[in-house]
Amino acid sequence: MRFEILRLDDVDGTPVDTTVVDASSVNRIVQQAAAIGQRLWIRPADTPAS
């Protein structure tokens, strides 16, 4: 499964950066964000219809 991770602005919470990663990378990104106090929004990535 893939997830979209949006980095949020510290002031108003608007998305400033987005990336799509596989499930095994989510924990590492969350740990890095927590270490510096960065806000994230994580949601399942849209998958194209087959």
Residue pairs with C-beta under 8 A, 6 or more apart in sequence:
1 22
1 23
1 44
2 20
2 21
2 22
2 23
2 44
2 45
2 47
3 20
3 21
3 22
3 23
3 26
3 42
3 43
3 44
3 45
4 18
4 19
4 20
4 42
4 43
4 44
4 45
4 46
5 18
5 19
5 20
5 21
5 26
5 29
5 40
5 41
5 42
6 15
6 17
6 18
6 40
6 41
6 42
6 43
7 15
7 16
7 17
7 18
7 33
7 38
7 39
7 40
8 14
8 15
8 16
8 38
8 39
8 40
8 41
9 15
9 16
10 38
10 39
13 39
15 41
20 45
21 29
26 42
29 40
30 40
30 42
32 38
33 39
33 40
